[in-house]
Amino acid sequence: MTCAACARAIERATRKLDGVMESNVNLATEKLSIRYDSSKVRVSDIKRAVENAGYKVMEEEITVDDEKNRKDEQIRLLWKRFIISAVFTVPVLYMSMGHMIGLPLPEFVDPMMNPQAFALTQLILTLPVIITGYRYYTIGFRTLFKGSPNMDSLIAIGTSAAVLYGVFATVKIMLGDISYAKDLYFESADVIITLITLGKYFESVSKGRTSEAIKKLMGLAPKTAVIVRDGKEIEIPIDEVEVGDIILVKPGEKMPVDGEVVEGMT
C-alpha cells in the first residue's frame, strides 16, 4: 500500500462481502483487521476480494523477527533502486538542463550539432530508470484498471506520458525534424521516479522506527489478566478477555485492557 486511497479501496472491497461486519486497514503497519461471520464468508473469499481490488494479501503468521527482516530487506531494496535511478537520472538531467546554467555539453550529444545522439542517449539512459521503478507501473495500472487508482497510478500515468512523448519526439528527430530536440521530457520521468523512490525509502525507514517503538510499548503491556468469575479469581491470557468481564487489578499492577472502573480502592 502506498497511500490512504489504497486503504480505502481495500476496506471498500471487503465491506461489500456478505458476512463482513467490520473492516479496518492500518496504513502505517499495512495490516487489515476484519470481524466477520465465518458461516457466511470464508478467509479465501476475503483474500480474493483484496486481490480483485489490485493488492496482495497474506495472513499474519510470521514472527516479529521475520517481520523485521522483511522490513530491512525492503529498505535495502529501495535504497539500491534509488542509487541505480540516480546514476542514470543525473546525466539525463545534465544533458537536458545543463545549458540553462551554462554547463558545457560534449559535441557528440549537443542538440544543435548532433540531435539524434542527443535524443537516443537520453532514451537509453531513461530505460534503466523505468525498469527500476517497474512496481509503480504494475501496481499503478493494476489498481487503475480495477477502478481504485492510488498514488502509484498518478506516477505511472504521468511518467508514461512523458516517456511516450519522448519516444515520439525521438522518432521525429531521427526522421529529420530536429525541432523536437527541445521537447523530449525524459528528464521529467526520470526525476519523478528517482525522487519518489527516495521518498519511499525515507518513509520505510520512518515506518520501521515507528513500528519498533510501538512493539516496545506493546511489550510493556501485561500478557495475562486476572478476571473475577463466580467469585473466583482466574488468570487468563489477554486475548481471552471478553467484553463484560470484571478485571481485578491489584495495587502496583498494570492495567491489562481498557475498561471502566466499577469498584475499587487502594
Secondary structure by P-SEA (a helix, b strand, c coil): cccaaaaaaaaaaaaacccccbbbbcccccbbbbbbccccccaaaaaaaaaaaccccccccccaaaaaaaaaaaaaaaaaaaaaaaaaaaaaaaaaccccccccccccccccccaaaaaaaaaaaaaaaaaaaaaaaaaaaaaaaaccccaaaaaaaaaaaaaaaaaaaaaaaaacccccccccaaaaaaaaaaaaaaaaaaaaaaaaaaaaaaaaaaaacccbbbbbcccbbbbbccccccccbbbbbcccccccbbbbbccccc
